[in-house]
Amino acid sequence: MTTHTGNSRAPQSRWRAPRTRRTRRALAASAALLLAALAAAPAATAASSTTGSAPAASADHARARGALLSVVPVAAHSRAGVVRYLAALPMDTGTVRHGVRAYRLTYRTVDPYGRPTTATGLLTLPEGGGRRLSLVSDTHGTMVDREYAPSVAEDNRAQSYLFGSAGHAVAAPDYLGLGKGPGVHPYMDTRSAVTASVDMLRAARTAAAGLGRTLTGDVYLTGFSQGGQVAMALGRALQNGADGADRHFRVRALAPVSGPYDLTGQEIPALTDGRVNDVSGVFYLAYFLVAQNRLHPIYRDPAEVFRAPYANRVEALFDGRHTEEEVIPQLAPTVRELVTDDFWARLAHPGGGLRAAFVANDGSCDWKPAAPVRLYAGNADTDVPIGNARSCARALAGHGVTAPVMNQGDVDHNGSVLAALPKVARWFDALEAAQAAQAGQAAQTGQAGQGGRP
């Protein structure tokens, strides 16, 4: 395998806005103001607990999936502040119309086995605009450090601030085991990422109501990298009422960016044939195998899969408390040097638990969306090659759905999302405006019809 000289010694599945001491001081001051504002909105905090005198129905509701446990203000930015934040990436700021306020939500959900647990996520609301808001669900890309999740890290909120400042509520789940949630993250377990995302939407609806806003039920779905795959699977769950989803939320559009939709046919082969750069390939594969082994019997001893000395350290590296900068130097320089000869052969012909892990997390595009779909990707992406988007488009076409691959040109993984998200924001705005116009015309037609009756 060749080393791609255009890539730094870190995979590009995440991207950051600059953090400065001035930014941290400003955020601390904003949080104090937000705490005062939250005190004036008792509905949000009241939803998080039940009292001893509460009726049984209320207690059951508080234990239900998506029940809101707490709301913590974490950031506030003026419109100018949002512009500065996004421009520093750099990202197009043409859709920024409002300032934003952001809150960490803690809510009830289920783990990969269906057992009760909790998770956290970020709710972002526009400062100003209408009282009734549509909702953007934004699902994030690969991360190993739980402290980098959207509800915790200010420098992982660009997506939320972009869509929030355009006038939407934004729900960004941390997923299980990241942010302030318990346990370790079941990386690339699509189903649990979907259940956590569904329950984040419910928690966001409750929290928004307590903060004086009403969510209409219209949901626009996007996500980057791992989150692109999650967005497609989430859309299927919301449309079909699967994985605990209810019919309150109506999918209006899907616009995932650079997702690994086809592990078996695209992403895994690309890890071994040079289309994925060495550093990212090693990082993704090691993380996937360690996390999936907790759910599928891939190995009993890490030495069955990983060469020495990596076998002795790899599981401890992916405990959610190491950064990528700490993990990557402790891994092999190439996939071929990371895994044993036997396992290298198994990657080409997977069976048993390894195949089960691939199958369980493929198929996110194997359904018929009723809402429009656009698949954004970069032609020079060496983390998640554009072939994944093309496979997704073919799967959707098999169900009679035309989903264009929106090629962002010769950009890498991070470049694909920086280029795509402002276009996604404009598309969502145009779709919402068209829907509002159509509803207005229908109302006028109805009124005219009623006026003509005797």
MIZAFI-499538 format. One line per 3 residues: number of its first residue (from 1); for each residue x, y, z of C-alpha. Coordinates in Angstrom, 1 decimal. Layout:
REM MIZAFI-499538
NUM> X,Y,Z ~ ...
//
This chain:
REM MIZAFI-499538
1> 0.0,0.0,0.0 ~ 1.1,3.5,-0.7 ~ 1.2,6.4,1.7
4> -0.9,9.3,0.5 ~ 1.3,12.3,0.9 ~ -1.7,14.7,0.9
7> -2.9,13.3,4.2 ~ -1.6,14.3,7.7 ~ -1.0,11.8,10.4
10> -4.7,11.9,11.4 ~ -7.8,10.6,9.7 ~ -10.1,13.3,8.4
13> -13.4,12.1,9.8 ~ -13.7,15.1,12.1 ~ -13.0,18.8,11.7
16> -12.7,21.6,14.1 ~ -13.2,25.3,14.5 ~ -10.5,27.2,16.3
19> -10.8,27.4,20.0 ~ -9.2,30.3,21.8 ~ -9.1,31.6,25.4
22> -11.3,34.5,24.3 ~ -13.8,32.0,22.9 ~ -13.9,30.0,26.1
25> -14.4,33.2,28.2 ~ -17.2,34.3,25.9 ~ -18.9,30.9,26.2
28> -18.6,30.9,29.9 ~ -20.4,34.3,30.1 ~ -23.0,33.1,27.6
31> -23.6,30.0,29.7 ~ -24.3,32.1,32.7 ~ -26.9,34.1,30.8
34> -28.4,31.0,29.4 ~ -28.8,29.4,32.9 ~ -30.8,32.4,33.9
37> -32.9,32.1,30.8 ~ -33.5,28.4,31.5 ~ -34.6,29.1,35.0
40> -37.4,31.2,33.4 ~ -38.5,28.2,31.4 ~ -39.6,25.6,33.9
43> -41.2,23.3,31.4 ~ -37.9,22.1,30.1 ~ -36.6,21.2,33.6
46> -40.0,19.9,34.8 ~ -40.0,17.4,31.9 ~ -36.8,15.8,33.3
49> -38.2,14.5,36.5 ~ -41.2,13.1,38.3 ~ -42.3,13.7,41.9
52> -43.6,11.2,44.4 ~ -47.1,12.6,43.9 ~ -47.0,12.3,40.1
55> -49.6,9.9,38.6 ~ -48.4,6.5,37.3 ~ -48.8,7.7,33.7
58> -46.4,10.5,34.2 ~ -43.8,8.2,35.9 ~ -44.1,5.8,33.0
61> -43.5,8.7,30.5 ~ -40.4,9.7,32.4 ~ -39.0,6.2,32.0
64> -39.9,6.0,28.3 ~ -37.4,6.2,25.4 ~ -36.7,9.8,24.6
67> -37.7,11.1,28.0 ~ -35.8,14.3,28.8 ~ -33.7,14.1,31.9
70> -31.8,17.4,31.9 ~ -31.2,20.5,29.8 ~ -27.9,22.3,30.3
73> -27.1,25.5,28.3 ~ -23.6,25.3,26.7 ~ -23.2,28.1,24.2
76> -24.6,31.2,22.7 ~ -23.5,33.1,19.6 ~ -24.7,36.3,17.9
79> -25.2,36.2,14.2 ~ -21.8,37.8,13.8 ~ -20.3,35.2,16.1
82> -21.7,32.4,14.0 ~ -20.3,34.0,10.8 ~ -16.9,34.3,12.4
85> -17.0,30.7,13.6 ~ -18.0,29.2,10.2 ~ -15.7,31.6,8.2
88> -12.7,30.4,10.2 ~ -13.1,26.8,8.9 ~ -13.6,28.2,6.1
91> -17.2,27.6,5.3 ~ -19.7,29.6,3.2 ~ -21.8,31.8,5.6
94> -24.4,32.9,3.1 ~ -27.3,31.1,4.9 ~ -26.6,32.6,8.3
97> -29.6,34.8,9.4 ~ -29.7,34.3,13.2 ~ -27.6,33.9,16.3
100> -27.9,30.6,18.1 ~ -28.3,29.1,21.5 ~ -27.2,25.5,22.3
103> -28.1,23.1,25.0 ~ -26.8,19.7,26.2 ~ -29.7,17.3,26.5
106> -29.6,14.1,28.6 ~ -32.3,11.6,27.7 ~ -33.4,8.0,28.0
109> -32.7,5.5,25.3 ~ -31.6,1.9,24.9 ~ -28.3,0.1,24.4
112> -27.5,-2.3,21.5 ~ -29.3,-5.1,23.4 ~ -32.4,-3.0,24.0
115> -31.7,-2.4,27.7 ~ -32.4,1.0,29.2 ~ -29.6,3.5,29.3
118> -29.0,7.2,28.8 ~ -27.3,9.4,26.1 ~ -26.6,13.0,25.5
121> -26.9,15.3,22.5 ~ -26.8,18.9,21.4 ~ -30.0,20.9,20.7
124> -29.4,24.2,18.9 ~ -32.1,26.8,18.4 ~ -32.0,30.0,16.4
127> -32.0,33.3,18.3 ~ -35.1,34.9,16.8 ~ -37.2,33.7,13.9
130> -40.5,32.0,14.2 ~ -41.8,30.2,17.2 ~ -42.6,27.0,15.1
133> -39.5,25.4,13.8 ~ -38.7,22.5,11.5 ~ -35.9,20.2,12.8
136> -32.6,19.2,11.2 ~ -31.1,16.0,12.5 ~ -27.3,16.1,12.1
139> -25.4,12.9,12.9 ~ -21.6,13.2,13.3 ~ -18.6,11.3,12.0
142> -16.1,9.0,13.6 ~ -14.6,10.0,16.9 ~ -12.8,8.1,19.6
145> -12.7,10.8,22.3 ~ -16.0,11.1,24.2 ~ -15.1,14.7,25.1
148> -15.2,15.7,21.4 ~ -18.9,14.9,21.0 ~ -21.2,17.8,19.9
151> -22.8,18.4,23.3 ~ -19.4,18.8,25.0 ~ -16.9,20.3,22.5
154> -17.5,23.8,21.2 ~ -15.2,23.0,18.2 ~ -17.5,20.3,16.9
157> -20.7,22.3,16.4 ~ -20.2,23.8,12.9 ~ -23.1,21.8,11.5
160> -25.4,22.7,14.3 ~ -24.6,26.4,14.1 ~ -24.9,26.4,10.3
163> -28.4,24.9,10.3 ~ -29.5,26.7,13.5 ~ -28.5,30.1,12.2
166> -30.6,29.4,9.0 ~ -33.7,29.2,11.2 ~ -34.0,25.5,12.1
169> -33.9,23.6,15.4 ~ -31.0,21.2,15.2 ~ -30.7,17.8,17.0
172> -27.2,16.4,17.1 ~ -27.0,13.1,19.0 ~ -23.7,12.2,20.6
175> -24.5,8.5,20.1 ~ -24.1,5.9,22.9 ~ -20.9,6.0,25.0
178> -19.9,9.5,23.8 ~ -20.4,12.9,25.4 ~ -21.7,12.4,28.9
181> -23.4,9.0,28.2 ~ -22.2,5.9,30.1 ~ -20.2,3.0,28.7
184> -18.1,2.7,25.5 ~ -19.2,3.7,22.1 ~ -20.4,0.8,19.9
187> -18.7,2.2,16.8 ~ -20.5,1.6,13.5 ~ -23.3,-0.2,15.2
190> -25.9,1.4,12.9 ~ -29.0,0.2,14.8 ~ -28.0,1.7,18.2
193> -26.9,4.9,16.5 ~ -30.4,5.1,15.0 ~ -32.2,4.4,18.3
196> -30.2,7.0,20.0 ~ -30.9,9.5,17.2 ~ -34.7,8.7,17.2
199> -34.8,9.3,21.0 ~ -32.7,12.5,20.6 ~ -35.5,13.8,18.3
202> -38.1,13.1,21.1 ~ -36.0,14.8,23.7 ~ -35.4,17.8,21.5
205> -39.2,18.2,21.0 ~ -39.7,18.2,24.8 ~ -36.8,20.6,25.4
208> -37.8,23.0,22.7 ~ -41.3,23.2,24.1 ~ -39.9,24.1,27.5
211> -37.8,26.8,25.8 ~ -40.8,28.4,24.1 ~ -40.5,26.8,20.7
214> -42.6,24.2,18.9 ~ -41.2,21.6,16.6 ~ -43.5,21.1,13.6
217> -42.6,17.4,13.1 ~ -40.9,18.1,9.8 ~ -37.3,16.6,9.8
220> -34.5,17.2,7.4 ~ -31.7,14.6,7.7 ~ -28.0,15.1,7.2
223> -24.8,13.6,8.6 ~ -21.1,13.3,7.8 ~ -19.0,10.2,7.3
226> -20.2,7.6,9.9 ~ -23.1,10.0,10.4 ~ -24.0,9.9,6.7
229> -24.7,6.2,6.9 ~ -26.6,6.8,10.2 ~ -28.7,9.5,8.5
232> -29.8,7.1,5.7 ~ -30.7,4.4,8.3 ~ -32.5,7.0,10.5
235> -34.6,8.1,7.5 ~ -35.7,4.5,6.9 ~ -36.6,4.1,10.6
238> -38.6,7.3,10.7 ~ -40.5,6.6,7.5 ~ -41.3,3.0,8.3
241> -41.8,3.4,12.1 ~ -38.9,1.0,12.8 ~ -36.5,0.9,15.7
244> -39.0,2.6,18.1 ~ -39.6,5.6,15.8 ~ -43.1,7.1,15.8
247> -45.0,8.9,13.1 ~ -44.8,12.3,14.6 ~ -41.6,13.1,12.7
250> -42.0,13.4,8.9 ~ -38.9,13.1,6.8 ~ -38.8,15.9,4.3
253> -35.3,15.4,2.8 ~ -32.1,13.4,3.1 ~ -28.7,14.9,2.4
256> -25.9,12.7,3.8 ~ -22.3,13.6,3.2 ~ -19.5,11.0,2.4
259> -21.0,8.1,4.3 ~ -19.6,4.5,4.3 ~ -22.9,3.0,3.0
262> -21.3,-0.1,1.4 ~ -18.8,-1.7,3.8 ~ -18.8,-5.1,1.9
265> -18.6,-3.8,-1.6 ~ -16.6,-0.5,-1.2 ~ -15.2,0.6,2.1
268> -13.5,-2.7,3.2 ~ -12.0,-3.5,-0.2 ~ -10.8,0.1,-0.3
271> -9.0,-0.4,3.0 ~ -6.8,-3.0,1.4 ~ -6.3,-1.8,-2.2
274> -4.9,1.7,-1.5 ~ -8.0,3.8,-2.2 ~ -8.2,4.6,1.6
277> -5.0,6.2,2.9 ~ -2.9,4.1,5.2 ~ -3.4,6.2,8.4
280> -7.2,6.4,8.1 ~ -7.4,2.7,7.1 ~ -5.5,1.5,10.1
283> -7.5,3.8,12.4 ~ -11.0,2.9,11.1 ~ -10.3,-0.8,10.9
286> -8.9,-1.1,14.4 ~ -11.7,0.9,15.9 ~ -14.3,-1.1,14.0
289> -12.9,-4.5,15.0 ~ -12.6,-3.6,18.7 ~ -16.1,-2.2,18.9
292> -17.8,-4.8,16.7 ~ -16.2,-7.7,18.6 ~ -18.3,-6.7,21.6
295> -21.4,-7.3,19.5 ~ -20.2,-10.1,17.1 ~ -17.7,-12.9,17.8
298> -14.9,-11.8,15.6 ~ -12.1,-12.9,18.0 ~ -11.5,-14.3,21.4
301> -8.0,-12.9,21.8 ~ -6.8,-9.7,20.0 ~ -3.8,-11.7,18.9
304> -6.0,-13.7,16.6 ~ -6.5,-10.5,14.5 ~ -3.8,-8.0,15.4
307> 0.0,-8.4,15.1 ~ 2.3,-7.8,18.1 ~ 2.8,-5.3,19.7
310> -0.6,-3.9,18.7 ~ -2.6,-6.8,20.0 ~ -1.6,-6.0,23.6
313> -2.7,-2.3,23.4 ~ -5.4,-1.9,20.8 ~ -8.5,-2.5,23.0
316> -7.3,-0.1,25.7 ~ -6.8,2.6,23.1 ~ -10.4,2.6,22.1
319> -11.9,3.2,25.5 ~ -13.4,6.6,24.7 ~ -10.8,8.5,26.8
322> -8.0,8.7,24.2 ~ -7.7,11.3,21.5 ~ -6.9,10.4,17.9
325> -3.5,12.1,18.4 ~ -2.9,9.6,21.2 ~ -4.3,6.5,19.4
328> -2.7,6.8,16.0 ~ 1.0,6.7,16.9 ~ 0.3,3.5,18.9
331> -1.0,1.7,15.8 ~ 0.7,0.2,12.7 ~ 1.6,2.4,9.7
334> -0.4,0.2,7.3 ~ -3.4,-2.2,7.5 ~ -1.1,-5.0,6.2
337> 1.2,-4.4,9.2 ~ -1.7,-4.1,11.7 ~ -3.4,-7.5,11.1
340> -2.1,-11.1,10.9 ~ -1.7,-12.9,7.6 ~ -4.8,-15.0,8.4
343> -7.0,-12.1,9.2 ~ -5.7,-10.2,6.1 ~ -7.1,-13.2,4.1
346> -10.4,-13.1,6.1 ~ -10.9,-9.4,5.0 ~ -11.2,-10.6,1.4
349> -13.5,-13.5,2.2 ~ -15.2,-12.6,5.5 ~ -17.2,-15.2,7.4
352> -18.6,-15.8,10.9 ~ -18.7,-12.8,13.2 ~ -16.8,-10.6,10.8
355> -19.3,-11.1,8.0 ~ -22.2,-10.7,10.5 ~ -20.7,-7.3,11.5
358> -20.5,-6.2,7.8 ~ -24.0,-7.4,7.0 ~ -25.5,-5.8,10.1
361> -24.2,-2.4,9.1 ~ -24.7,-2.5,5.4 ~ -28.1,-1.8,3.7
364> -28.7,1.7,4.9 ~ -29.6,2.6,1.3 ~ -31.7,-0.5,0.6
367> -35.2,1.1,0.9 ~ -37.5,3.5,-0.9 ~ -37.5,7.0,0.6
370> -40.6,9.0,0.0 ~ -38.6,12.2,0.5 ~ -36.0,13.5,-2.0
373> -32.4,12.4,-1.5 ~ -29.1,13.9,-2.5 ~ -25.8,12.1,-1.8
376> -22.9,14.5,-1.3 ~ -19.3,13.2,-1.7 ~ -15.8,14.2,-2.7
379> -13.9,12.8,-5.7 ~ -10.5,12.8,-4.0 ~ -11.8,11.4,-0.6
382> -9.3,8.8,0.6 ~ -11.2,8.1,3.9 ~ -14.6,7.2,2.4
385> -14.2,6.9,-1.4 ~ -17.0,8.3,-3.6 ~ -17.8,4.7,-4.6
388> -19.8,4.4,-1.4 ~ -22.2,7.2,-2.6 ~ -22.4,5.6,-6.0
391> -23.3,2.2,-4.4 ~ -26.0,4.0,-2.4 ~ -27.4,5.6,-5.5
394> -27.6,2.2,-7.2 ~ -29.3,0.6,-4.3 ~ -31.9,3.4,-4.2
397> -32.4,3.2,-8.0 ~ -33.3,-0.5,-7.4 ~ -36.3,0.8,-5.5
400> -37.2,3.3,-8.2 ~ -35.6,6.3,-6.4 ~ -33.3,8.7,-8.3
403> -30.7,10.1,-5.8 ~ -28.0,12.2,-7.5 ~ -24.4,11.9,-6.4
406> -23.4,15.5,-5.7 ~ -19.7,15.3,-6.5 ~ -17.9,18.2,-4.7
409> -14.9,17.9,-6.9 ~ -11.3,17.0,-6.1 ~ -11.6,17.5,-2.3
412> -10.6,15.2,0.5 ~ -12.9,13.9,3.3 ~ -13.0,17.1,5.3
415> -13.2,19.2,2.1 ~ -16.3,17.3,1.1 ~ -18.2,18.4,4.1
418> -17.0,21.9,4.1 ~ -18.1,22.3,0.5 ~ -21.4,20.4,0.9
421> -23.0,21.6,4.1 ~ -23.8,25.2,2.9 ~ -25.4,23.7,-0.2
424> -27.4,21.3,1.9 ~ -28.6,24.3,4.0 ~ -29.7,26.1,0.9
427> -31.5,23.0,-0.4 ~ -33.3,22.5,2.9 ~ -34.4,26.1,2.9
430> -35.7,25.9,-0.7 ~ -37.6,22.7,0.1 ~ -39.2,24.3,3.2
433> -40.1,27.4,1.3 ~ -41.7,25.4,-1.4 ~ -43.7,23.4,1.1
436> -44.9,26.5,2.8 ~ -46.0,28.0,-0.5 ~ -47.8,24.9,-1.4
439> -49.6,24.8,2.0 ~ -50.5,28.5,1.5 ~ -52.0,27.8,-1.9
442> -53.9,24.8,-0.5 ~ -55.3,27.0,2.3 ~ -56.4,29.7,-0.1
445> -58.0,27.1,-2.3 ~ -59.9,25.7,0.6 ~ -61.0,29.1,1.8
448> -62.2,29.9,-1.7 ~ -64.1,26.7,-1.9 ~ -65.8,27.3,1.5
451> -66.7,30.9,0.4 ~ -68.5,29.6,-2.6 ~ -70.8,27.3,-0.7
454> -74.4,28.3,0.0
//
